[in-house]
Amino acid sequence: MKKFDVLDIGIIVADLPVKIPQRALDFTQDTLRVEKLDLMPGGDAANSAIVLSRLGKRAALAGALGDDGMGRLVLDMIRSAGVDTGYVR
């Protein structure tokens, strides 16, 4: 029996989307107040593997990720989405 239906190979990154007030888009200012900052997995391969896993496929991910706190956190988030991360280095 095969281990996975799909193997995604490619980019794995940490996305840091921010929420700002609409009125804050004042380009005359040097700073901008952020209402909310999130951390989520990103990159083409990671996003694809997560979506396919949520759709019921056995997805595996291959790529490289930093061995630091941010990298470990992103990897844990990908694993919690049901993706096999055994090929991530």
HELIX and SHEET records of a PDB file:
HELIX    1   1 GLN A   22  ALA A   24  5                                   3    
HELIX    2   2 ASP A   44  ARG A   54  1                                  11    
HELIX    3   3 GLY A   69  SER A   80  1                                  12    
SHEET    1   A 3 VAL A   6  ILE A   9  0                                        
SHEET    2   A 3 ALA A  59  GLY A  63  1                                        
SHEET    3   A 3 ASP A  84  VAL A  88  1                                        
SHEET    1   B 2 VAL A  13  ASP A  15  0                                        
SHEET    2   B 2 MET A  40  GLY A  42 -1                                        
SHEET    1   C 2 VAL A  18  LYS A  19  0                                        
SHEET    2   C 2 LYS A  36  LEU A  37 -1                                        
END                                                                             
